[in-house]
């Protein structure tokens, strides 16, 4: 009895942790983004890669003023959690002919980066002047 009462909080904590991990750790994702993505991408402007502003729910290849590969521009992908993970695991396999030549082979890291993007790349309501 007494032992179970002592163990319960620990069990609950462990369950809570693994649930959080399954969804990805956005804070770790933010750190990874800074190191692995920010060389080419920004949340504010187009660089070597297109901006990630309003990425979530955005049609692939649709940012104005960015010169996409025809492959990405003509794909019918709309960015969300599942296809971002697919993209990051191997862009060329997901959309052959694209021109982003990096991948994130580690599933854990991918989940963390996507968890960050789900927040940072969420659609912003357009500002009314
Ligand atoms: C070496 C430069 C480079 C790095 C580093 C890089 N990307 Fe890219 N990314 C690109 C380029 C170039 C494109 C455009 C690809 C095309 O047009 O085929 C792109 C496109 C994308 C797109 C599609 C956006 C859209 O508007 O359709 C997403 C999403 C993306 N990158 C995510 C990431 C993430 C997340 C990381 C970090 C893990 C990352 N990229 C790292 C160069 C890079």
Boltz pocket constraint, residues with backbone or C-beta under 6 A from the ligand:
constraints:
  - pocket:
      binder: B
      contacts: [[A, 32], [A, 33], [A, 36], [A, 37], [A, 38], [A, 39], [A, 40], [A, 41], [A, 48], [A, 49], [A, 50], [A, 51], [A, 55], [A, 59], [A, 60], [A, 61], [A, 62], [A, 63], [A, 67], [A, 68], [A, 69], [A, 71], [A, 72], [A, 73], [A, 79], [A, 84], [A, 87], [A, 88], [A, 97], [A, 98], [A, 99], [A, 100], [A, 101], [A, 102], [A, 104], [A, 113]]
      max_distance: 6.0
